[in-house]
Amino acid sequence: FVELALHAADQVGYRVLDELTLERPLVLTDTAHSVIQVTVTTPDEAGRRTVTIHSRPHTTDTDTTDDWTRHAVGTLTDTPTTPAPYTGTWPPTGAQRIDTTGSYQRLGALGYGYGPAFQGLTALWQQGQDLYAEIVLPTDADGFALHPAALDAALHPLLADELLVPFSWNGVQLHATDATTLRVHLTRRGEGAAHLTAYDTGGHPVVTVDDLRLQRMSADQLATTTDEPL
């Protein structure tokens, strides 16, 4: 959903996903196809645009059903900022290495079930409330500005012993495209909140998220479609 919203922003010349709230999951199956619709409004008096993402089941090429489900809604703005490059030692001196061996098996036991393309976390360090991670996308960028699997893997250091999913994103900016290797700096801000900056291996910013919030979800909720917001 973040990638879709950023792509829509680029199409109208906007560069900041100011906020995006995820309301319902989109559950994909091997047999049922979905039609995705991303809508951007004209600017309001302050220059903000609203972006919404809907889906509906696809049955035939001439299907005209109006049974749309809204999955996410947000705001686009055009007031970008440019973060400074990362010039320090990587990882920072004093950061403690965290063993990631078997991490995806542990996450699978919680209910995530990440496939091979999403198992991008390769190294992790901690220093106080700060986490430093290395992400390697096991595939190419495949036409994405930032592959969703790379962005998803950048959040995996925040996952511990409970099922958490992103709920809202604020201040998302894409500074470079086609990255397949990321150095991620996450700063935890209380329960379920974090700031994210990801760099390429040269220290140049790739993506920043001013405020990311996660919420708890049960395995049953994650596996089941629902008409109620989660």
C-alpha atoms as an extended CHARMM CRD file, in Angstrom:
* protein
*
       230  EXT
         1         1  PHE       CA              0.0000000000        0.0000000000        0.0000000000  PROA      1               0.0000000000
         2         2  VAL       CA              2.8760000000        2.4040000000        0.7240000000  PROA      2               0.0000000000
         3         3  GLU       CA              4.4640000000        1.6230000000       -2.6480000000  PROA      3               0.0000000000
         4         4  LEU       CA              1.1250000000        2.1530000000       -4.4100000000  PROA      4               0.0000000000
         5         5  ALA       CA              0.5600000000        5.4820000000       -2.6490000000  PROA      5               0.0000000000
         6         6  LEU       CA              4.1000000000        6.6950000000       -3.4040000000  PROA      6               0.0000000000
         7         7  HSD       CA              3.6890000000        5.7250000000       -7.0680000000  PROA      7               0.0000000000
         8         8  ALA       CA              0.3880000000        7.6180000000       -7.2260000000  PROA      8               0.0000000000
         9         9  ALA       CA              2.0680000000       10.6340000000       -5.6260000000  PROA      9               0.0000000000
        10        10  ASP       CA              4.7890000000       10.5530000000       -8.2680000000  PROA      10              0.0000000000
        11        11  GLN       CA              2.1710000000       10.4840000000      -11.0220000000  PROA      11              0.0000000000
        12        12  VAL       CA              0.7730000000       13.8460000000       -9.8460000000  PROA      12              0.0000000000
        13        13  GLY       CA              4.1450000000       15.4060000000       -9.0610000000  PROA      13              0.0000000000
        14        14  TYR       CA              3.9510000000       15.0430000000       -5.2790000000  PROA      14              0.0000000000
        15        15  ARG       CA              6.8290000000       13.6610000000       -3.2240000000  PROA      15              0.0000000000
        16        16  VAL       CA              5.6040000000       13.1200000000        0.3360000000  PROA      16              0.0000000000
        17        17  LEU       CA              3.1900000000       10.5310000000        1.6920000000  PROA      17              0.0000000000
        18        18  ASP       CA              2.2440000000       12.7030000000        4.6450000000  PROA      18              0.0000000000
        19        19  GLU       CA              0.0780000000       10.0180000000        6.2050000000  PROA      19              0.0000000000
        20        20  LEU       CA             -1.3940000000        6.6490000000        5.3180000000  PROA      20              0.0000000000
        21        21  THR       CA             -3.7420000000        4.7200000000        7.5820000000  PROA      21              0.0000000000
        22        22  LEU       CA             -4.2530000000        1.0260000000        6.8600000000  PROA      22              0.0000000000
        23        23  GLU       CA             -7.8470000000        0.0170000000        7.5150000000  PROA      23              0.0000000000
        24        24  ARG       CA             -8.2230000000       -3.5260000000        6.2060000000  PROA      24              0.0000000000
        25        25  PRO       CA             -5.8240000000       -6.1620000000        4.9240000000  PROA      25              0.0000000000
        26        26  LEU       CA             -5.9410000000       -7.3490000000        1.3450000000  PROA      26              0.0000000000
        27        27  VAL       CA             -5.8620000000      -11.1380000000        1.4800000000  PROA      27              0.0000000000
        28        28  LEU       CA             -4.5910000000      -12.7410000000       -1.7100000000  PROA      28              0.0000000000
        29        29  THR       CA             -5.1820000000      -16.3440000000       -2.7240000000  PROA      29              0.0000000000
        30        30  ASP       CA             -4.0080000000      -18.6350000000       -5.5130000000  PROA      30              0.0000000000
        31        31  THR       CA             -7.4400000000      -18.7570000000       -7.1270000000  PROA      31              0.0000000000
        32        32  ALA       CA             -9.2280000000      -15.4380000000       -6.5480000000  PROA      32              0.0000000000
        33        33  HSD       CA             -8.0580000000      -12.3570000000       -8.4520000000  PROA      33              0.0000000000
        34        34  SER       CA             -8.4790000000       -8.7880000000       -7.1930000000  PROA      34              0.0000000000
        35        35  VAL       CA             -8.7660000000       -5.4770000000       -8.9830000000  PROA      35              0.0000000000
        36        36  ILE       CA             -6.8750000000       -2.6370000000       -7.2680000000  PROA      36              0.0000000000
        37        37  GLN       CA             -7.9230000000        0.9980000000       -7.5580000000  PROA      37              0.0000000000
        38        38  VAL       CA             -5.7940000000        3.9100000000       -6.3640000000  PROA      38              0.0000000000
        39        39  THR       CA             -7.5030000000        7.3140000000       -6.4000000000  PROA      39              0.0000000000
        40        40  VAL       CA             -5.9360000000       10.7500000000       -5.8830000000  PROA      40              0.0000000000
        41        41  THR       CA             -8.0820000000       13.8560000000       -5.4420000000  PROA      41              0.0000000000
        42        42  THR       CA             -7.3880000000       17.3460000000       -6.6900000000  PROA      42              0.0000000000
        43        43  PRO       CA             -5.4950000000       19.5640000000       -4.2190000000  PROA      43              0.0000000000
        44        44  ASP       CA             -7.3830000000       21.2320000000       -1.3850000000  PROA      44              0.0000000000
        45        45  GLU       CA             -6.8000000000       24.8590000000       -0.3650000000  PROA      45              0.0000000000
        46        46  ALA       CA             -3.6150000000       23.8700000000        1.4690000000  PROA      46              0.0000000000
        47        47  GLY       CA             -2.3140000000       21.9010000000       -1.5120000000  PROA      47              0.0000000000
        48        48  ARG       CA             -2.9290000000       18.4850000000        0.0530000000  PROA      48              0.0000000000
        49        49  ARG       CA             -4.3310000000       15.5930000000       -1.9600000000  PROA      49              0.0000000000
        50        50  THR       CA             -6.2090000000       12.6070000000       -0.5650000000  PROA      50              0.0000000000
        51        51  VAL       CA             -5.1570000000        9.1390000000       -1.7210000000  PROA      51              0.0000000000
        52        52  THR       CA             -7.3280000000        6.0490000000       -1.2580000000  PROA      52              0.0000000000
        53        53  ILE       CA             -6.7210000000        2.4230000000       -2.1380000000  PROA      53              0.0000000000
        54        54  HSD       CA             -9.6340000000        0.0570000000       -2.8390000000  PROA      54              0.0000000000
        55        55  SER       CA            -10.0000000000       -3.4830000000       -4.1330000000  PROA      55              0.0000000000
        56        56  ARG       CA            -12.7940000000       -5.6750000000       -5.3880000000  PROA      56              0.0000000000
        57        57  PRO       CA            -13.0180000000       -9.2960000000       -6.5430000000  PROA      57              0.0000000000
        58        58  HSD       CA            -12.4230000000       -9.7970000000      -10.2490000000  PROA      58              0.0000000000
        59        59  THR       CA            -14.6920000000      -12.2630000000      -12.0170000000  PROA      59              0.0000000000
        60        60  THR       CA            -14.6680000000      -11.4000000000      -15.7500000000  PROA      60              0.0000000000
        61        61  ASP       CA            -13.0990000000       -8.7930000000      -18.0050000000  PROA      61              0.0000000000
        62        62  THR       CA            -16.4900000000       -7.0870000000      -18.2690000000  PROA      62              0.0000000000
        63        63  ASP       CA            -17.2690000000       -7.2300000000      -14.5560000000  PROA      63              0.0000000000
        64        64  THR       CA            -18.8530000000       -3.9400000000      -13.4630000000  PROA      64              0.0000000000
        65        65  THR       CA            -19.5250000000       -4.7110000000       -9.8060000000  PROA      65              0.0000000000
        66        66  ASP       CA            -19.2630000000       -1.7700000000       -7.4090000000  PROA      66              0.0000000000
        67        67  ASP       CA            -18.4030000000       -3.9660000000       -4.4320000000  PROA      67              0.0000000000
        68        68  TRP       CA            -15.2460000000       -2.0310000000       -3.5080000000  PROA      68              0.0000000000
        69        69  THR       CA            -13.4550000000       -2.4170000000       -0.1810000000  PROA      69              0.0000000000
        70        70  ARG       CA            -11.3340000000        0.4650000000        1.0910000000  PROA      70              0.0000000000
        71        71  HSD       CA             -7.9870000000       -0.7020000000        2.4600000000  PROA      71              0.0000000000
        72        72  ALA       CA             -6.0790000000        2.5150000000        3.0560000000  PROA      72              0.0000000000
        73        73  VAL       CA             -6.5580000000        6.2780000000        3.0690000000  PROA      73              0.0000000000
        74        74  GLY       CA             -3.9690000000        9.0120000000        3.3280000000  PROA      74              0.0000000000
        75        75  THR       CA             -2.7080000000       12.4510000000        2.3830000000  PROA      75              0.0000000000
        76        76  LEU       CA             -0.0920000000       13.5640000000       -0.1250000000  PROA      76              0.0000000000
        77        77  THR       CA              1.8820000000       16.7940000000        0.1870000000  PROA      77              0.0000000000
        78        78  ASP       CA              4.6780000000       18.4260000000       -1.7590000000  PROA      78              0.0000000000
        79        79  THR       CA              6.9790000000       19.7480000000        0.9610000000  PROA      79              0.0000000000
        80        80  PRO       CA              9.9120000000       17.3100000000        0.8160000000  PROA      80              0.0000000000
        81        81  THR       CA             12.9750000000       17.3720000000        3.0340000000  PROA      81              0.0000000000
        82        82  THR       CA             16.3850000000       15.8900000000        2.3170000000  PROA      82              0.0000000000
        83        83  PRO       CA             18.0950000000       13.9800000000        5.1300000000  PROA      83              0.0000000000
        84        84  ALA       CA             21.8530000000       14.1030000000        5.4940000000  PROA      84              0.0000000000
        85        85  PRO       CA             23.9010000000       11.1680000000        4.2180000000  PROA      85              0.0000000000
        86        86  TYR       CA             25.1410000000        8.6150000000        6.7210000000  PROA      86              0.0000000000
        87        87  THR       CA             28.8320000000        9.3510000000        7.2430000000  PROA      87              0.0000000000
        88        88  GLY       CA             29.6090000000        7.5130000000       10.4770000000  PROA      88              0.0000000000
        89        89  THR       CA             30.9030000000        4.0240000000       11.1180000000  PROA      89              0.0000000000
        90        90  TRP       CA             28.5070000000        1.2510000000       10.1490000000  PROA      90              0.0000000000
        91        91  PRO       CA             27.3400000000       -0.1900000000       12.4310000000  PROA      91              0.0000000000
        92        92  PRO       CA             27.9850000000        2.5160000000       15.0590000000  PROA      92              0.0000000000
        93        93  THR       CA             30.7600000000        1.9020000000       17.5200000000  PROA      93              0.0000000000
        94        94  GLY       CA             29.3640000000        0.2100000000       20.6160000000  PROA      94              0.0000000000
        95        95  ALA       CA             26.2860000000       -1.2490000000       18.9440000000  PROA      95              0.0000000000
        96        96  GLN       CA             25.6820000000       -4.8300000000       20.0920000000  PROA      96              0.0000000000
        97        97  ARG       CA             25.3090000000       -7.5340000000       17.4490000000  PROA      97              0.0000000000
        98        98  ILE       CA             22.0520000000       -9.4950000000       17.6770000000  PROA      98              0.0000000000
        99        99  ASP       CA             22.0540000000      -13.0540000000       16.3980000000  PROA      99              0.0000000000
       100       100  THR       CA             19.4520000000      -13.3410000000       13.6040000000  PROA      100             0.0000000000
       101       101  THR       CA             19.9400000000      -17.0790000000       13.0690000000  PROA      101             0.0000000000
       102       102  GLY       CA             16.5250000000      -18.7150000000       12.8950000000  PROA      102             0.0000000000
       103       103  SER       CA             14.7230000000      -15.3650000000       13.1040000000  PROA      103             0.0000000000
       104       104  TYR       CA             12.3240000000      -16.1910000000       10.2740000000  PROA      104             0.0000000000
       105       105  GLN       CA             11.5170000000      -19.5550000000       11.7960000000  PROA      105             0.0000000000
       106       106  ARG       CA             10.6010000000      -17.7360000000       15.0230000000  PROA      106             0.0000000000
       107       107  LEU       CA              8.4960000000      -15.2110000000       13.1310000000  PROA      107             0.0000000000
       108       108  GLY       CA              6.8040000000      -18.0720000000       11.2860000000  PROA      108             0.0000000000
       109       109  ALA       CA              5.8200000000      -19.5770000000       14.6380000000  PROA      109             0.0000000000
       110       110  LEU       CA              4.1090000000      -16.2810000000       15.4970000000  PROA      110             0.0000000000
       111       111  GLY       CA              2.0710000000      -16.4390000000       12.2820000000  PROA      111             0.0000000000
       112       112  TYR       CA              3.9350000000      -14.2650000000        9.7780000000  PROA      112             0.0000000000
       113       113  GLY       CA              4.9930000000      -16.9820000000        7.3400000000  PROA      113             0.0000000000
       114       114  TYR       CA              7.4070000000      -14.9060000000        5.2510000000  PROA      114             0.0000000000
       115       115  GLY       CA              8.3170000000      -16.4800000000        1.9310000000  PROA      115             0.0000000000
       116       116  PRO       CA             11.8620000000      -16.4320000000        0.5070000000  PROA      116             0.0000000000
       117       117  ALA       CA             11.4840000000      -13.0400000000       -1.2080000000  PROA      117             0.0000000000
       118       118  PHE       CA             10.5740000000      -11.3930000000        2.1120000000  PROA      118             0.0000000000
       119       119  GLN       CA             13.4180000000      -12.8450000000        4.1930000000  PROA      119             0.0000000000
       120       120  GLY       CA             15.6900000000       -9.8710000000        3.6520000000  PROA      120             0.0000000000
       121       121  LEU       CA             17.0270000000       -9.2240000000        7.1680000000  PROA      121             0.0000000000
       122       122  THR       CA             20.6630000000      -10.3660000000        7.1530000000  PROA      122             0.0000000000
       123       123  ALA       CA             22.2550000000       -8.5590000000       10.1370000000  PROA      123             0.0000000000
       124       124  LEU       CA             21.0730000000       -6.6040000000       13.1820000000  PROA      124             0.0000000000
       125       125  TRP       CA             22.6330000000       -4.4740000000       15.9200000000  PROA      125             0.0000000000
       126       126  GLN       CA             21.1500000000       -2.6270000000       18.9150000000  PROA      126             0.0000000000
       127       127  GLN       CA             22.2730000000        0.4500000000       20.7980000000  PROA      127             0.0000000000
       128       128  GLY       CA             19.7590000000        1.6470000000       23.3760000000  PROA      128             0.0000000000
       129       129  GLN       CA             16.4620000000        2.3500000000       21.5920000000  PROA      129             0.0000000000
       130       130  ASP       CA             18.1860000000        2.3430000000       18.2090000000  PROA      130             0.0000000000
       131       131  LEU       CA             18.3230000000       -0.6500000000       15.8770000000  PROA      131             0.0000000000
       132       132  TYR       CA             20.6590000000       -0.9630000000       12.8960000000  PROA      132             0.0000000000
       133       133  ALA       CA             19.8470000000       -3.5600000000       10.2660000000  PROA      133             0.0000000000
       134       134  GLU       CA             21.1500000000       -4.7290000000        6.9400000000  PROA      134             0.0000000000
       135       135  ILE       CA             18.5640000000       -5.7310000000        4.3430000000  PROA      135             0.0000000000
       136       136  VAL       CA             19.3410000000       -7.5890000000        1.1450000000  PROA      136             0.0000000000
       137       137  LEU       CA             16.4950000000       -8.1010000000       -1.2970000000  PROA      137             0.0000000000
       138       138  PRO       CA             16.7050000000      -11.7060000000       -2.5810000000  PROA      138             0.0000000000
       139       139  THR       CA             15.4560000000      -10.5530000000       -6.0020000000  PROA      139             0.0000000000
       140       140  ASP       CA             15.8560000000       -7.5200000000       -8.2580000000  PROA      140             0.0000000000
       141       141  ALA       CA             13.8070000000       -4.3350000000       -7.9110000000  PROA      141             0.0000000000
       142       142  ASP       CA             11.4060000000       -5.6900000000      -10.5780000000  PROA      142             0.0000000000
       143       143  GLY       CA             10.1620000000       -2.2670000000      -11.6530000000  PROA      143             0.0000000000
       144       144  PHE       CA              9.2910000000       -1.0200000000       -8.1670000000  PROA      144             0.0000000000
       145       145  ALA       CA             10.6240000000        2.3380000000       -7.0070000000  PROA      145             0.0000000000
       146       146  LEU       CA             11.2640000000        0.5850000000       -3.6870000000  PROA      146             0.0000000000
       147       147  HSD       CA             10.4080000000       -3.0990000000       -3.6380000000  PROA      147             0.0000000000
       148       148  PRO       CA              7.7130000000       -3.7620000000       -0.9920000000  PROA      148             0.0000000000
       149       149  ALA       CA              9.6710000000       -6.7800000000        0.2500000000  PROA      149             0.0000000000
       150       150  ALA       CA             12.6640000000       -4.5370000000        1.0090000000  PROA      150             0.0000000000
       151       151  LEU       CA             10.5370000000       -2.0170000000        2.9060000000  PROA      151             0.0000000000
       152       152  ASP       CA              8.7720000000       -4.8190000000        4.7640000000  PROA      152             0.0000000000
       153       153  ALA       CA             12.0800000000       -6.4170000000        5.7460000000  PROA      153             0.0000000000
       154       154  ALA       CA             13.2330000000       -3.0550000000        7.1080000000  PROA      154             0.0000000000
       155       155  LEU       CA             10.4980000000       -3.4090000000        9.7480000000  PROA      155             0.0000000000
       156       156  HSD       CA             11.4020000000       -6.9440000000       10.8200000000  PROA      156             0.0000000000
       157       157  PRO       CA             13.8060000000       -5.7870000000       13.5710000000  PROA      157             0.0000000000
       158       158  LEU       CA             10.7640000000       -4.3140000000       15.3580000000  PROA      158             0.0000000000
       159       159  LEU       CA              9.0760000000       -7.7200000000       15.5940000000  PROA      159             0.0000000000
       160       160  ALA       CA              9.7330000000       -9.6960000000       18.7470000000  PROA      160             0.0000000000
       161       161  ASP       CA              7.4020000000      -12.0670000000       20.5700000000  PROA      161             0.0000000000
       162       162  GLU       CA              3.9970000000      -10.8600000000       19.3940000000  PROA      162             0.0000000000
       163       163  LEU       CA              2.1820000000      -10.3570000000       16.1040000000  PROA      163             0.0000000000
       164       164  LEU       CA              2.4420000000       -6.7190000000       15.0200000000  PROA      164             0.0000000000
       165       165  VAL       CA              1.4260000000       -5.1320000000       11.7260000000  PROA      165             0.0000000000
       166       166  PRO       CA              1.8370000000       -1.5740000000       10.4080000000  PROA      166             0.0000000000
       167       167  PHE       CA             -1.1880000000        0.5790000000       11.1290000000  PROA      167             0.0000000000
       168       168  SER       CA             -0.1740000000        4.1080000000       10.1150000000  PROA      168             0.0000000000
       169       169  TRP       CA              2.6830000000        5.7530000000        8.2470000000  PROA      169             0.0000000000
       170       170  ASN       CA              3.5760000000        9.4440000000        8.5080000000  PROA      170             0.0000000000
       171       171  GLY       CA              6.1010000000       11.5030000000        6.5960000000  PROA      171             0.0000000000
       172       172  VAL       CA              7.1650000000        8.8540000000        4.0900000000  PROA      172             0.0000000000
       173       173  GLN       CA              9.6280000000       10.0340000000        1.4440000000  PROA      173             0.0000000000
       174       174  LEU       CA             11.4700000000        8.0930000000       -1.2210000000  PROA      174             0.0000000000
       175       175  HSD       CA             14.8590000000        9.6370000000       -1.9700000000  PROA      175             0.0000000000
       176       176  ALA       CA             16.3040000000        7.0250000000       -4.3560000000  PROA      176             0.0000000000
       177       177  THR       CA             14.9460000000        4.1510000000       -6.4290000000  PROA      177             0.0000000000
       178       178  ASP       CA             15.9070000000        0.5860000000       -7.3910000000  PROA      178             0.0000000000
       179       179  ALA       CA             17.7280000000       -0.1480000000       -4.1250000000  PROA      179             0.0000000000
       180       180  THR       CA             18.2100000000       -3.8490000000       -3.3890000000  PROA      180             0.0000000000
       181       181  THR       CA             20.4940000000       -3.4620000000       -0.3550000000  PROA      181             0.0000000000
       182       182  LEU       CA             19.5850000000       -1.2160000000        2.5820000000  PROA      182             0.0000000000
       183       183  ARG       CA             21.2380000000       -0.0810000000        5.7790000000  PROA      183             0.0000000000
       184       184  VAL       CA             18.3560000000        0.6980000000        8.0990000000  PROA      184             0.0000000000
       185       185  HSD       CA             18.3470000000        2.8610000000       11.2130000000  PROA      185             0.0000000000
       186       186  LEU       CA             15.2490000000        2.4190000000       13.3740000000  PROA      186             0.0000000000
       187       187  THR       CA             14.5730000000        4.4950000000       16.4840000000  PROA      187             0.0000000000
       188       188  ARG       CA             11.8580000000        3.0920000000       18.7120000000  PROA      188             0.0000000000
       189       189  ARG       CA              9.5200000000        5.7230000000       20.1770000000  PROA      189             0.0000000000
       190       190  GLY       CA              7.4970000000        4.0260000000       22.8570000000  PROA      190             0.0000000000
       191       191  GLU       CA              5.1720000000        1.0970000000       22.3640000000  PROA      191             0.0000000000
       192       192  GLY       CA              4.5010000000        0.3280000000       18.7210000000  PROA      192             0.0000000000
       193       193  ALA       CA              6.0800000000        3.4750000000       17.2400000000  PROA      193             0.0000000000
       194       194  ALA       CA              9.3370000000        4.0580000000       15.3920000000  PROA      194             0.0000000000
       195       195  HSD       CA             11.2640000000        6.3870000000       13.0990000000  PROA      195             0.0000000000
       196       196  LEU       CA             12.9870000000        4.8300000000       10.0750000000  PROA      196             0.0000000000
       197       197  THR       CA             15.7850000000        5.9490000000        7.7900000000  PROA      197             0.0000000000
       198       198  ALA       CA             17.2260000000        3.5950000000        5.1940000000  PROA      198             0.0000000000
       199       199  TYR       CA             20.4400000000        4.2330000000        3.2660000000  PROA      199             0.0000000000
       200       200  ASP       CA             22.2280000000        2.4930000000        0.4340000000  PROA      200             0.0000000000
       201       201  THR       CA             25.6850000000        1.0450000000        1.0700000000  PROA      201             0.0000000000
       202       202  GLY       CA             27.2460000000        4.3850000000        0.1610000000  PROA      202             0.0000000000
       203       203  GLY       CA             25.3230000000        6.1740000000        2.9230000000  PROA      203             0.0000000000
       204       204  HSD       CA             22.8910000000        7.9530000000        0.5940000000  PROA      204             0.0000000000
       205       205  PRO       CA             19.2730000000        8.1320000000        1.8780000000  PROA      205             0.0000000000
       206       206  VAL       CA             16.8090000000        5.8080000000        0.1580000000  PROA      206             0.0000000000
       207       207  VAL       CA             13.6280000000        6.1520000000        2.2270000000  PROA      207             0.0000000000
       208       208  THR       CA             12.5970000000        7.9280000000        5.4250000000  PROA      208             0.0000000000
       209       209  VAL       CA              9.5300000000        7.4480000000        7.6190000000  PROA      209             0.0000000000
       210       210  ASP       CA              9.0070000000       10.1150000000       10.2630000000  PROA      210             0.0000000000
       211       211  ASP       CA              6.5830000000        8.0520000000       12.3100000000  PROA      211             0.0000000000
       212       212  LEU       CA              5.5190000000        4.4410000000       11.8620000000  PROA      212             0.0000000000
       213       213  ARG       CA              2.9650000000        2.8830000000       14.1810000000  PROA      213             0.0000000000
       214       214  LEU       CA              2.2620000000       -0.8050000000       14.5870000000  PROA      214             0.0000000000
       215       215  GLN       CA             -0.6090000000       -2.5450000000       16.3170000000  PROA      215             0.0000000000
       216       216  ARG       CA             -1.1500000000       -5.9730000000       17.7380000000  PROA      216             0.0000000000
       217       217  MET       CA             -3.0990000000       -8.4870000000       15.6860000000  PROA      217             0.0000000000
       218       218  SER       CA             -4.0740000000      -12.0560000000       16.3420000000  PROA      218             0.0000000000
       219       219  ALA       CA             -3.1750000000      -14.8260000000       13.9060000000  PROA      219             0.0000000000
       220       220  ASP       CA             -6.8930000000      -15.3560000000       13.2900000000  PROA      220             0.0000000000
       221       221  GLN       CA             -7.3250000000      -11.7070000000       12.3050000000  PROA      221             0.0000000000
       222       222  LEU       CA             -4.3640000000      -11.8620000000        9.9710000000  PROA      222             0.0000000000
       223       223  ALA       CA             -5.6240000000      -14.9800000000        8.2120000000  PROA      223             0.0000000000
       224       224  THR       CA             -9.2530000000      -13.9400000000        7.8130000000  PROA      224             0.0000000000
       225       225  THR       CA            -10.8640000000      -11.3260000000        5.5960000000  PROA      225             0.0000000000
       226       226  THR       CA            -13.1810000000       -9.0140000000        7.4570000000  PROA      226             0.0000000000
       227       227  ASP       CA            -15.5650000000       -6.1540000000        6.8340000000  PROA      227             0.0000000000
       228       228  GLU       CA            -14.5160000000       -4.4740000000       10.0720000000  PROA      228             0.0000000000
       229       229  PRO       CA            -11.4240000000       -2.2860000000       10.4120000000  PROA      229             0.0000000000
       230       230  LEU       CA             -8.6140000000       -4.0520000000       12.2890000000  PROA      230             0.0000000000
